[in-house]
Amino acid sequence: MAERDRVLEVAEAVGSLADTVGKIAEMSAKREAEFDDRLKAIERALDGQVRIGNKLGALASAMEKNLEVVNDARARMNERAEQMRAELRETLVGRIPERLPGEPLPPADER
C-alpha cells in the first residue's frame, strides 16, 4: 500500500509538473507573440521612416535644383542690369553737363 501511495504521489507530482510546464509554455508562446507584434510594429515604423527619409531626400534634391535655377536667373538678371546700365551711360554721356548752371563747384578734394 505504501508503494501504491508513493506511485500516486509521484504521479500527482508529475501531473503537477506537467501543468506547470504547460503554463510556462503558454506564457512563453504569449510572450513570443507579443515580441513578434512589437517587432512587426518596429519594422513598420522603420519602413515609414525610410519612406520619409527618401521623400526628404527627393525634396532636398528638388530644392537644390530650384536654388540652382534661381541663382542662374539672378546671374542673368545681374548681367542684363549691368548691360542696361552700360547702355544708359553711353546714351547719357555728353548729354548731361558735369554740373548744372548755377550749381556750386564741388569741393577741391572731390575734383
Biopython code that builds the backbone (N, CA, C, O; Angstrom):
import numpy as np
from Bio.PDB.StructureBuilder import StructureBuilder

atoms = [
    (1, "MET", "N", (0.806, -1.179, 0.000)),
    (1, "MET", "CA", (0.000, 0.000, 0.000)),
    (1, "MET", "C", (0.856, 1.251, 0.000)),
    (1, "MET", "O", (0.542, 2.223, -0.687)),
    (2, "ALA", "N", (1.908, 1.232, 0.748)),
    (2, "ALA", "CA", (2.806, 2.374, 0.811)),
    (2, "ALA", "C", (3.418, 2.630, -0.554)),
    (2, "ALA", "O", (3.625, 3.771, -0.966)),
    (3, "GLU", "N", (3.702, 1.524, -1.245)),
    (3, "GLU", "CA", (4.280, 1.678, -2.574)),
    (3, "GLU", "C", (3.265, 2.295, -3.518)),
    (3, "GLU", "O", (3.608, 3.145, -4.340)),
    (4, "ARG", "N", (2.033, 1.874, -3.403)),
    (4, "ARG", "CA", (0.964, 2.418, -4.249)),
    (4, "ARG", "C", (0.779, 3.902, -3.950)),
    (4, "ARG", "O", (0.633, 4.705, -4.871)),
    (5, "ASP", "N", (0.785, 4.272, -2.668)),
    (5, "ASP", "CA", (0.664, 5.680, -2.287)),
    (5, "ASP", "C", (1.836, 6.491, -2.858)),
    (5, "ASP", "O", (1.668, 7.618, -3.324)),
    (6, "ARG", "N", (2.999, 5.892, -2.808)),
    (6, "ARG", "CA", (4.194, 6.565, -3.340)),
    (6, "ARG", "C", (4.063, 6.758, -4.842)),
    (6, "ARG", "O", (4.413, 7.821, -5.353)),
    (7, "VAL", "N", (3.567, 5.755, -5.562)),
    (7, "VAL", "CA", (3.371, 5.852, -7.014)),
    (7, "VAL", "C", (2.340, 6.932, -7.317)),
    (7, "VAL", "O", (2.522, 7.717, -8.247)),
    (8, "LEU", "N", (1.246, 6.979, -6.529)),
    (8, "LEU", "CA", (0.226, 8.014, -6.725)),
    (8, "LEU", "C", (0.800, 9.405, -6.453)),
    (8, "LEU", "O", (0.504, 10.364, -7.167)),
    (9, "GLU", "N", (1.613, 9.493, -5.423)),
    (9, "GLU", "CA", (2.255, 10.758, -5.077)),
    (9, "GLU", "C", (3.156, 11.233, -6.214)),
    (9, "GLU", "O", (3.132, 12.400, -6.605)),
    (10, "VAL", "N", (3.956, 10.289, -6.739)),
    (10, "VAL", "CA", (4.856, 10.623, -7.848)),
    (10, "VAL", "C", (4.041, 10.997, -9.077)),
    (10, "VAL", "O", (4.382, 11.950, -9.777)),
    (11, "ALA", "N", (2.970, 10.259, -9.347)),
    (11, "ALA", "CA", (2.115, 10.545, -10.497)),
    (11, "ALA", "C", (1.490, 11.925, -10.354)),
    (11, "ALA", "O", (1.401, 12.682, -11.320)),
    (12, "GLU", "N", (1.057, 12.242, -9.134)),
    (12, "GLU", "CA", (0.468, 13.551, -8.878)),
    (12, "GLU", "C", (1.510, 14.653, -9.072)),
    (12, "GLU", "O", (1.204, 15.701, -9.641)),
    (13, "ALA", "N", (2.734, 14.423, -8.605)),
    (13, "ALA", "CA", (3.815, 15.399, -8.764)),
    (13, "ALA", "C", (4.155, 15.582, -10.234)),
    (13, "ALA", "O", (4.387, 16.698, -10.698)),
    (14, "VAL", "N", (4.182, 14.451, -10.969)),
    (14, "VAL", "CA", (4.465, 14.527, -12.410)),
    (14, "VAL", "C", (3.357, 15.298, -13.114)),
    (14, "VAL", "O", (3.636, 16.103, -14.002)),
    (15, "GLY", "N", (2.104, 15.062, -12.732)),
    (15, "GLY", "CA", (0.972, 15.793, -13.315)),
    (15, "GLY", "C", (1.063, 17.275, -13.010)),
    (15, "GLY", "O", (0.835, 18.114, -13.882)),
    (16, "SER", "N", (1.396, 17.595, -11.770)),
    (16, "SER", "CA", (1.547, 18.996, -11.372)),
    (16, "SER", "C", (2.684, 19.656, -12.153)),
    (16, "SER", "O", (2.577, 20.796, -12.606)),
    (17, "LEU", "N", (3.776, 18.900, -12.296)),
    (17, "LEU", "CA", (4.914, 19.405, -13.062)),
    (17, "LEU", "C", (4.518, 19.617, -14.526)),
    (17, "LEU", "O", (4.915, 20.604, -15.145)),
    (18, "ALA", "N", (3.737, 18.687, -15.070)),
    (18, "ALA", "CA", (3.278, 18.816, -16.456)),
    (18, "ALA", "C", (2.394, 20.051, -16.609)),
    (18, "ALA", "O", (2.499, 20.766, -17.605)),
    (19, "ASP", "N", (1.517, 20.311, -15.621)),
    (19, "ASP", "CA", (0.675, 21.511, -15.649)),
    (19, "ASP", "C", (1.539, 22.772, -15.638)),
    (19, "ASP", "O", (1.292, 23.716, -16.389)),
    (20, "THR", "N", (2.556, 22.771, -14.772)),
    (20, "THR", "CA", (3.457, 23.926, -14.669)),
    (20, "THR", "C", (4.197, 24.147, -15.983)),
    (20, "THR", "O", (4.315, 25.277, -16.458)),
    (21, "VAL", "N", (4.699, 23.050, -16.570)),
    (21, "VAL", "CA", (5.402, 23.150, -17.855)),
    (21, "VAL", "C", (4.447, 23.666, -18.925)),
    (21, "VAL", "O", (4.844, 24.469, -19.769)),
    (22, "GLY", "N", (3.207, 23.219, -18.902)),
    (22, "GLY", "CA", (2.201, 23.691, -19.858)),
    (22, "GLY", "C", (1.944, 25.182, -19.710)),
    (22, "GLY", "O", (1.864, 25.912, -20.698)),
    (23, "LYS", "N", (1.814, 25.631, -18.444)),
    (23, "LYS", "CA", (1.595, 27.061, -18.200)),
    (23, "LYS", "C", (2.797, 27.891, -18.661)),
    (23, "LYS", "O", (2.646, 28.965, -19.245)),
    (24, "ILE", "N", (3.987, 27.365, -18.385)),
    (24, "ILE", "CA", (5.202, 28.065, -18.823)),
    (24, "ILE", "C", (5.239, 28.144, -20.348)),
    (24, "ILE", "O", (5.592, 29.180, -20.912)),
    (25, "ALA", "N", (4.875, 27.053, -21.008)),
    (25, "ALA", "CA", (4.856, 27.030, -22.472)),
    (25, "ALA", "C", (3.841, 28.036, -23.006)),
    (25, "ALA", "O", (4.120, 28.732, -23.983)),
    (26, "GLU", "N", (2.650, 28.123, -22.372)),
    (26, "GLU", "CA", (1.628, 29.095, -22.776)),
    (26, "GLU", "C", (2.152, 30.518, -22.628)),
    (26, "GLU", "O", (2.018, 31.345, -23.529)),
    (27, "MET", "N", (2.762, 30.786, -21.452)),
    (27, "MET", "CA", (3.304, 32.122, -21.202)),
    (27, "MET", "C", (4.404, 32.455, -22.204)),
    (27, "MET", "O", (4.493, 33.580, -22.696)),
    (28, "SER", "N", (5.231, 31.470, -22.495)),
    (28, "SER", "CA", (6.316, 31.666, -23.451)),
    (28, "SER", "C", (5.757, 31.975, -24.839)),
    (28, "SER", "O", (6.237, 32.879, -25.523)),
    (29, "ALA", "N", (4.741, 31.218, -25.245)),
    (29, "ALA", "CA", (4.117, 31.444, -26.552)),
    (29, "ALA", "C", (3.474, 32.827, -26.607)),
    (29, "ALA", "O", (3.562, 33.529, -27.614)),
    (30, "LYS", "N", (2.823, 33.206, -25.497)),
    (30, "LYS", "CA", (2.179, 34.514, -25.431)),
    (30, "LYS", "C", (3.227, 35.630, -25.545)),
    (30, "LYS", "O", (3.043, 36.594, -26.288)),
    (31, "ARG", "N", (4.317, 35.485, -24.805)),
    (31, "ARG", "CA", (5.384, 36.496, -24.862)),
    (31, "ARG", "C", (6.040, 36.535, -26.240)),
    (31, "ARG", "O", (6.397, 37.604, -26.735)),
    (32, "GLU", "N", (6.195, 35.373, -26.848)),
    (32, "GLU", "CA", (6.773, 35.326, -28.189)),
    (32, "GLU", "C", (5.870, 36.048, -29.180)),
    (32, "GLU", "O", (6.349, 36.778, -30.048)),
    (33, "ALA", "N", (4.554, 35.839, -29.048)),
    (33, "ALA", "CA", (3.603, 36.528, -29.920)),
    (33, "ALA", "C", (3.668, 38.042, -29.694)),
    (33, "ALA", "O", (3.650, 38.814, -30.652)),
    (34, "GLU", "N", (3.743, 38.464, -28.426)),
    (34, "GLU", "CA", (3.862, 39.890, -28.120)),
    (34, "GLU", "C", (5.156, 40.454, -28.704)),
    (34, "GLU", "O", (5.174, 41.551, -29.261)),
    (35, "PHE", "N", (6.235, 39.688, -28.568)),
    (35, "PHE", "CA", (7.521, 40.118, -29.114)),
    (35, "PHE", "C", (7.426, 40.261, -30.630)),
    (35, "PHE", "O", (7.910, 41.241, -31.197)),
    (36, "ASP", "N", (6.795, 39.273, -31.292)),
    (36, "ASP", "CA", (6.629, 39.336, -32.747)),
    (36, "ASP", "C", (5.811, 40.563, -33.145)),
    (36, "ASP", "O", (6.141, 41.250, -34.112)),
    (37, "ASP", "N", (4.733, 40.835, -32.386)),
    (37, "ASP", "CA", (3.907, 42.010, -32.678)),
    (37, "ASP", "C", (4.725, 43.293, -32.543)),
    (37, "ASP", "O", (4.650, 44.181, -33.392)),
    (38, "ARG", "N", (5.500, 43.377, -31.474)),
    (38, "ARG", "CA", (6.339, 44.566, -31.267)),
    (38, "ARG", "C", (7.384, 44.693, -32.367)),
    (38, "ARG", "O", (7.645, 45.785, -32.872)),
    (39, "LEU", "N", (7.974, 43.565, -32.728)),
    (39, "LEU", "CA", (8.979, 43.569, -33.785)),
    (39, "LEU", "C", (8.366, 44.035, -35.105)),
    (39, "LEU", "O", (8.969, 44.829, -35.827)),
    (40, "LYS", "N", (7.177, 43.543, -35.417)),
    (40, "LYS", "CA", (6.495, 43.968, -36.646)),
    (40, "LYS", "C", (6.177, 45.457, -36.600)),
    (40, "LYS", "O", (6.312, 46.150, -37.608)),
    (41, "ALA", "N", (5.756, 45.956, -35.438)),
    (41, "ALA", "CA", (5.461, 47.387, -35.293)),
    (41, "ALA", "C", (6.729, 48.214, -35.515)),
    (41, "ALA", "O", (6.696, 49.258, -36.168)),
    (42, "ILE", "N", (7.839, 47.738, -34.966)),
    (42, "ILE", "CA", (9.116, 48.442, -35.154)),
    (42, "ILE", "C", (9.513, 48.426, -36.626)),
    (42, "ILE", "O", (9.975, 49.435, -37.158)),
    (43, "GLU", "N", (9.333, 47.284, -37.283)),
    (43, "GLU", "CA", (9.666, 47.185, -38.709)),
    (43, "GLU", "C", (8.811, 48.137, -39.532)),
    (43, "GLU", "O", (9.309, 48.789, -40.450)),
    (44, "ARG", "N", (7.507, 48.220, -39.202)),
    (44, "ARG", "CA", (6.623, 49.153, -39.919)),
    (44, "ARG", "C", (7.073, 50.594, -39.695)),
    (44, "ARG", "O", (7.097, 51.400, -40.625)),
    (45, "ALA", "N", (7.428, 50.906, -38.456)),
    (45, "ALA", "CA", (7.886, 52.267, -38.146)),
    (45, "ALA", "C", (9.171, 52.587, -38.911)),
    (45, "ALA", "O", (9.325, 53.682, -39.452)),
    (46, "LEU", "N", (10.088, 51.623, -38.949)),
    (46, "LEU", "CA", (11.336, 51.843, -39.684)),
    (46, "LEU", "C", (11.075, 52.004, -41.174)),
    (46, "LEU", "O", (11.683, 52.853, -41.825)),
    (47, "ASP", "N", (10.169, 51.190, -41.716)),
    (47, "ASP", "CA", (9.808, 51.332, -43.129)),
    (47, "ASP", "C", (9.251, 52.726, -43.387)),
    (47, "ASP", "O", (9.580, 53.367, -44.385)),
    (48, "GLY", "N", (8.404, 53.183, -42.475)),
    (48, "GLY", "CA", (7.842, 54.529, -42.605)),
    (48, "GLY", "C", (8.928, 55.586, -42.559)),
    (48, "GLY", "O", (8.900, 56.549, -43.326)),
    (49, "GLN", "N", (9.883, 55.409, -41.664)),
    (49, "GLN", "CA", (10.974, 56.380, -41.566)),
    (49, "GLN", "C", (11.841, 56.357, -42.819)),
    (49, "GLN", "O", (12.314, 57.402, -43.268)),
    (50, "VAL", "N", (12.048, 55.185, -43.378)),
    (50, "VAL", "CA", (12.822, 55.084, -44.616)),
    (50, "VAL", "C", (12.088, 55.805, -45.739)),
    (50, "VAL", "O", (12.700, 56.537, -46.517)),
    (51, "ARG", "N", (10.770, 55.598, -45.825)),
    (51, "ARG", "CA", (9.984, 56.287, -46.859)),
    (51, "ARG", "C", (10.056, 57.800, -46.665)),
    (51, "ARG", "O", (10.220, 58.553, -47.625)),
    (52, "ILE", "N", (9.932, 58.232, -45.417)),
    (52, "ILE", "CA", (10.019, 59.665, -45.127)),
    (52, "ILE", "C", (11.411, 60.180, -45.496)),
    (52, "ILE", "O", (11.548, 61.252, -46.086)),
    (53, "GLY", "N", (12.434, 59.414, -45.146)),
    (53, "GLY", "CA", (13.802, 59.803, -45.496)),
    (53, "GLY", "C", (13.987, 59.916, -47.002)),
    (53, "GLY", "O", (14.637, 60.844, -47.483)),
    (54, "ASN", "N", (13.420, 58.980, -47.741)),
    (54, "ASN", "CA", (13.511, 59.030, -49.204)),
    (54, "ASN", "C", (12.801, 60.263, -49.744)),
    (54, "ASN", "O", (13.304, 60.934, -50.645)),
    (55, "LYS", "N", (11.624, 60.557, -49.184)),
    (55, "LYS", "CA", (10.883, 61.743, -49.632)),
    (55, "LYS", "C", (11.650, 63.015, -49.291)),
    (55, "LYS", "O", (11.701, 63.946, -50.096)),
    (56, "LEU", "N", (12.249, 63.059, -48.099)),
    (56, "LEU", "CA", (13.037, 64.235, -47.717)),
    (56, "LEU", "C", (14.249, 64.391, -48.630)),
    (56, "LEU", "O", (14.616, 65.506, -49.000)),
    (57, "GLY", "N", (14.862, 63.277, -48.988)),
    (57, "GLY", "CA", (15.997, 63.329, -49.908)),
    (57, "GLY", "C", (15.583, 63.865, -51.269)),
    (57, "GLY", "O", (16.287, 64.687, -51.856)),
    (58, "ALA", "N", (14.440, 63.401, -51.774)),
    (58, "ALA", "CA", (13.936, 63.891, -53.059)),
    (58, "ALA", "C", (13.599, 65.376, -52.969)),
    (58, "ALA", "O", (13.876, 66.142, -53.892)),
    (59, "LEU", "N", (13.000, 65.774, -51.850)),
    (59, "LEU", "CA", (12.661, 67.184, -51.650)),
    (59, "LEU", "C", (13.924, 68.041, -51.608)),
    (59, "LEU", "O", (13.972, 69.110, -52.216)),
    (60, "ALA", "N", (14.938, 67.575, -50.895)),
    (60, "ALA", "CA", (16.202, 68.319, -50.819)),
    (60, "ALA", "C", (16.835, 68.444, -52.197)),
    (60, "ALA", "O", (17.377, 69.494, -52.542)),
    (61, "SER", "N", (16.768, 67.384, -52.978)),
    (61, "SER", "CA", (17.321, 67.409, -54.330)),
    (61, "SER", "C", (16.566, 68.419, -55.195)),
    (61, "SER", "O", (17.173, 69.192, -55.936)),
    (62, "ALA", "N", (15.240, 68.402, -55.093)),
    (62, "ALA", "CA", (14.430, 69.349, -55.863)),
    (62, "ALA", "C", (14.723, 70.785, -55.429)),
    (62, "ALA", "O", (14.814, 71.685, -56.264)),
    (63, "MET", "N", (14.870, 70.991, -54.125)),
    (63, "MET", "CA", (15.174, 72.335, -53.629)),
    (63, "MET", "C", (16.542, 72.797, -54.125)),
    (63, "MET", "O", (16.727, 73.967, -54.459)),
    (64, "GLU", "N", (17.486, 71.880, -54.172)),
    (64, "GLU", "CA", (18.818, 72.218, -54.665)),
    (64, "GLU", "C", (18.754, 72.619, -56.136)),
    (64, "GLU", "O", (19.390, 73.589, -56.548)),
    (65, "LYS", "N", (17.982, 71.868, -56.931)),
    (65, "LYS", "CA", (17.826, 72.204, -58.350)),
    (65, "LYS", "C", (17.145, 73.558, -58.496)),
    (65, "LYS", "O", (17.549, 74.371, -59.327)),
    (66, "ASN", "N", (16.100, 73.806, -57.682)),
    (66, "ASN", "CA", (15.418, 75.098, -57.738)),
    (66, "ASN", "C", (16.373, 76.227, -57.376)),
    (66, "ASN", "O", (16.340, 77.291, -57.995)),
    (67, "LEU", "N", (17.215, 76.006, -56.389)),
    (67, "LEU", "CA", (18.186, 77.021, -55.990)),
    (67, "LEU", "C", (19.154, 77.305, -57.133)),
    (67, "LEU", "O", (19.519, 78.457, -57.366)),
    (68, "GLU", "N", (19.568, 76.269, -57.841)),
    (68, "GLU", "CA", (20.445, 76.465, -58.996)),
    (68, "GLU", "C", (19.747, 77.308, -60.056)),
    (68, "GLU", "O", (20.350, 78.215, -60.629)),
    (69, "VAL", "N", (18.470, 77.006, -60.317)),
    (69, "VAL", "CA", (17.701, 77.763, -61.308)),
    (69, "VAL", "C", (17.589, 79.222, -60.880)),
    (69, "VAL", "O", (17.783, 80.130, -61.688)),
    (70, "VAL", "N", (17.274, 79.442, -59.601)),
    (70, "VAL", "CA", (17.145, 80.812, -59.087)),
    (70, "VAL", "C", (18.480, 81.543, -59.190)),
    (70, "VAL", "O", (18.521, 82.699, -59.614)),
    (71, "ASN", "N", (19.558, 80.888, -58.812)),
    (71, "ASN", "CA", (20.875, 81.531, -58.891)),
    (71, "ASN", "C", (21.261, 81.843, -60.331)),
    (71, "ASN", "O", (21.832, 82.899, -60.603)),
    (72, "ASP", "N", (20.955, 80.937, -61.255)),
    (72, "ASP", "CA", (21.226, 81.193, -62.670)),
    (72, "ASP", "C", (20.412, 82.385, -63.162)),
    (72, "ASP", "O", (20.928, 83.251, -63.868)),
    (73, "ALA", "N", (19.133, 82.423, -62.782)),
    (73, "ALA", "CA", (18.273, 83.538, -63.189)),
    (73, "ALA", "C", (18.788, 84.847, -62.597)),
    (73, "ALA", "O", (18.803, 85.873, -63.277)),
    (74, "ARG", "N", (19.205, 84.817, -61.346)),
    (74, "ARG", "CA", (19.747, 86.020, -60.698)),
    (74, "ARG", "C", (21.003, 86.492, -61.428)),
    (74, "ARG", "O", (21.176, 87.689, -61.654)),
    (75, "ALA", "N", (21.871, 85.562, -61.793)),
    (75, "ALA", "CA", (23.097, 85.926, -62.508)),
    (75, "ALA", "C", (22.759, 86.548, -63.861)),
    (75, "ALA", "O", (23.368, 87.543, -64.254)),
    (76, "ARG", "N", (21.792, 85.970, -64.575)),
    (76, "ARG", "CA", (21.380, 86.532, -65.868)),
    (76, "ARG", "C", (20.785, 87.925, -65.685)),
    (76, "ARG", "O", (21.056, 88.832, -66.471)),
    (77, "MET", "N", (19.966, 88.088, -64.633)),
    (77, "MET", "CA", (19.369, 89.398, -64.368)),
    (77, "MET", "C", (20.455, 90.421, -64.042)),
    (77, "MET", "O", (20.395, 91.555, -64.516)),
    (78, "ASN", "N", (21.439, 90.037, -63.244)),
    (78, "ASN", "CA", (22.530, 90.955, -62.907)),
    (78, "ASN", "C", (23.329, 91.336, -64.149)),
    (78, "ASN", "O", (23.708, 92.495, -64.320)),
    (79, "GLU", "N", (23.583, 90.357, -65.014)),
    (79, "GLU", "CA", (24.294, 90.641, -66.263)),
    (79, "GLU", "C", (23.495, 91.612, -67.123)),
    (79, "GLU", "O", (24.042, 92.569, -67.671)),
    (80, "ARG", "N", (22.198, 91.356, -67.232)),
    (80, "ARG", "CA", (21.333, 92.227, -68.045)),
    (80, "ARG", "C", (21.258, 93.627, -67.435)),
    (80, "ARG", "O", (21.276, 94.617, -68.168)),
    (81, "ALA", "N", (21.175, 93.725, -66.110)),
    (81, "ALA", "CA", (21.131, 95.033, -65.452)),
    (81, "ALA", "C", (22.431, 95.790, -65.705)),
    (81, "ALA", "O", (22.404, 96.992, -65.970)),
    (82, "GLU", "N", (23.554, 95.108, -65.626)),
    (82, "GLU", "CA", (24.843, 95.750, -65.894)),
    (82, "GLU", "C", (24.913, 96.211, -67.340)),
    (82, "GLU", "O", (25.416, 97.297, -67.628)),
    (83, "GLN", "N", (24.413, 95.392, -68.242)),
    (83, "GLN", "CA", (24.384, 95.736, -69.660)),
    (83, "GLN", "C", (23.513, 96.980, -69.886)),
    (83, "GLN", "O", (23.884, 97.879, -70.641)),
    (84, "MET", "N", (22.364, 97.016, -69.229)),
    (84, "MET", "CA", (21.463, 98.165, -69.372)),
    (84, "MET", "C", (22.099, 99.425, -68.786)),
    (84, "MET", "O", (21.956, 100.508, -69.354)),
    (85, "ARG", "N", (22.799, 99.298, -67.658)),
    (85, "ARG", "CA", (23.497, 100.449, -67.071)),
    (85, "ARG", "C", (24.542, 100.993, -68.042)),
    (85, "ARG", "O", (24.662, 102.201, -68.241)),
    (86, "ALA", "N", (25.296, 100.066, -68.641)),
    (86, "ALA", "CA", (26.329, 100.482, -69.596)),
    (86, "ALA", "C", (25.695, 101.190, -70.790)),
    (86, "ALA", "O", (26.200, 102.218, -71.239)),
    (87, "GLU", "N", (24.591, 100.645, -71.306)),
    (87, "GLU", "CA", (23.896, 101.277, -72.430)),
    (87, "GLU", "C", (23.382, 102.658, -72.042)),
    (87, "GLU", "O", (23.469, 103.601, -72.828)),
    (88, "LEU", "N", (22.851, 102.774, -70.842)),
    (88, "LEU", "CA", (22.337, 104.054, -70.367)),
    (88, "LEU", "C", (23.476, 105.062, -70.219)),
    (88, "LEU", "O", (23.317, 106.227, -70.585)),
    (89, "ARG", "N", (24.620, 104.630, -69.688)),
    (89, "ARG", "CA", (25.777, 105.521, -69.566)),
    (89, "ARG", "C", (26.203, 106.032, -70.939)),
    (89, "ARG", "O", (26.471, 107.220, -71.116)),
    (90, "GLU", "N", (26.262, 105.111, -71.916)),
    (90, "GLU", "CA", (26.652, 105.504, -73.276)),
    (90, "GLU", "C", (25.675, 106.520, -73.845)),
    (90, "GLU", "O", (26.073, 107.473, -74.516)),
    (91, "THR", "N", (24.402, 106.308, -73.574)),
    (91, "THR", "CA", (23.375, 107.204, -74.097)),
    (91, "THR", "C", (23.461, 108.577, -73.443)),
    (91, "THR", "O", (23.278, 109.596, -74.109)),
    (92, "LEU", "N", (23.736, 108.608, -72.157)),
    (92, "LEU", "CA", (23.701, 109.862, -71.417)),
    (92, "LEU", "C", (25.011, 110.638, -71.447)),
    (92, "LEU", "O", (25.007, 111.838, -71.172)),
    (93, "VAL", "N", (26.123, 110.004, -71.767)),
    (93, "VAL", "CA", (27.417, 110.698, -71.777)),
    (93, "VAL", "C", (27.343, 111.838, -72.788)),
    (93, "VAL", "O", (26.933, 111.651, -73.934)),
    (94, "GLY", "N", (27.734, 112.977, -72.354)),
    (94, "GLY", "CA", (27.728, 114.142, -73.236)),
    (94, "GLY", "C", (26.409, 114.887, -73.222)),
    (94, "GLY", "O", (26.379, 116.059, -73.597)),
    (95, "ARG", "N", (25.335, 114.274, -72.815)),
    (95, "ARG", "CA", (24.042, 114.954, -72.787)),
    (95, "ARG", "C", (23.810, 115.674, -71.466)),
    (95, "ARG", "O", (23.105, 116.682, -71.413)),
    (96, "ILE", "N", (24.407, 115.150, -70.403)),
    (96, "ILE", "CA", (24.222, 115.755, -69.091)),
    (96, "ILE", "C", (25.520, 116.475, -68.745)),
    (96, "ILE", "O", (26.584, 115.857, -68.713)),
    (97, "PRO", "N", (25.438, 117.777, -68.486)),
    (97, "PRO", "CA", (26.668, 118.507, -68.151)),
    (97, "PRO", "C", (27.214, 118.034, -66.812)),
    (97, "PRO", "O", (26.489, 117.462, -65.998)),
    (98, "GLU", "N", (28.506, 118.282, -66.593)),
    (98, "GLU", "CA", (29.151, 117.904, -65.344)),
    (98, "GLU", "C", (28.419, 118.517, -64.171)),
    (98, "GLU", "O", (28.202, 117.871, -63.146)),
    (99, "ARG", "N", (28.033, 119.800, -64.340)),
    (99, "ARG", "CA", (27.241, 120.450, -63.295)),
    (99, "ARG", "C", (26.235, 121.345, -63.977)),
    (99, "ARG", "O", (26.459, 121.856, -65.073)),
    (100, "LEU", "N", (25.158, 121.512, -63.318)),
    (100, "LEU", "CA", (24.099, 122.350, -63.869)),
    (100, "LEU", "C", (24.469, 123.821, -63.691)),
    (100, "LEU", "O", (25.200, 124.172, -62.764)),
    (101, "PRO", "N", (23.967, 124.676, -64.573)),
    (101, "PRO", "CA", (24.266, 126.106, -64.433)),
    (101, "PRO", "C", (23.780, 126.613, -63.081)),
    (101, "PRO", "O", (22.676, 126.284, -62.646)),
    (102, "GLY", "N", (24.596, 127.399, -62.433)),
    (102, "GLY", "CA", (24.255, 127.965, -61.138)),
    (102, "GLY", "C", (24.588, 127.050, -59.971)),
    (102, "GLY", "O", (24.516, 127.465, -58.814)),
    (103, "GLU", "N", (24.943, 125.835, -60.259)),
    (103, "GLU", "CA", (25.293, 124.882, -59.198)),
    (103, "GLU", "C", (26.715, 125.179, -58.737)),
    (103, "GLU", "O", (27.596, 125.405, -59.566)),
    (104, "PRO", "N", (26.951, 125.182, -57.420)),
    (104, "PRO", "CA", (28.306, 125.499, -56.953)),
    (104, "PRO", "C", (29.301, 124.413, -57.365)),
    (104, "PRO", "O", (28.931, 123.259, -57.579)),
    (105, "LEU", "N", (30.534, 124.798, -57.469)),
    (105, "LEU", "CA", (31.586, 123.838, -57.802)),
    (105, "LEU", "C", (31.767, 122.867, -56.638)),
    (105, "LEU", "O", (31.598, 123.245, -55.479)),
    (106, "PRO", "N", (32.110, 121.618, -56.946)),
    (106, "PRO", "CA", (32.357, 120.667, -55.857)),
    (106, "PRO", "C", (33.608, 121.073, -55.085)),
    (106, "PRO", "O", (34.464, 121.776, -55.621)),
    (107, "PRO", "N", (33.721, 120.636, -53.832)),
    (107, "PRO", "CA", (34.920, 120.954, -53.053)),
    (107, "PRO", "C", (36.174, 120.470, -53.777)),
    (107, "PRO", "O", (36.108, 119.550, -54.592)),
    (108, "ALA", "N", (37.276, 121.067, -53.490)),
    (108, "ALA", "CA", (38.533, 120.784, -54.198)),
    (108, "ALA", "C", (38.941, 119.320, -54.085)),
    (108, "ALA", "O", (39.499, 118.764, -55.031)),
    (109, "ASP", "N", (38.674, 118.693, -52.955)),
    (109, "ASP", "CA", (39.088, 117.289, -52.795)),
    (109, "ASP", "C", (38.258, 116.343, -53.647)),
    (109, "ASP", "O", (38.668, 115.201, -53.854)),
    (110, "GLU", "N", (37.108, 116.773, -54.147)),
    (110, "GLU", "CA", (36.274, 115.909, -54.998)),
    (110, "GLU", "C", (36.586, 116.097, -56.472)),
    (110, "GLU", "O", (36.175, 115.288, -57.305)),
    (111, "ARG", "N", (37.325, 117.179, -56.806)),
    (111, "ARG", "CA", (37.616, 117.451, -58.226)),
    (111, "ARG", "C", (38.640, 116.537, -58.751)),
    (111, "ARG", "O", (39.003, 116.625, -59.924)),
]
sb = StructureBuilder()
sb.init_structure("model")
sb.init_model(0)
sb.init_chain("A")
sb.init_seg("    ")
for serial, (resi, resn, name, xyz) in enumerate(atoms, 1):
    if name == "N":
        sb.init_residue(resn, " ", resi, " ")
    sb.init_atom(name, np.array(xyz, "f"), 0.0, 1.0, " ", f" {name:<3s}", serial, name[0])
structure = sb.get_structure()
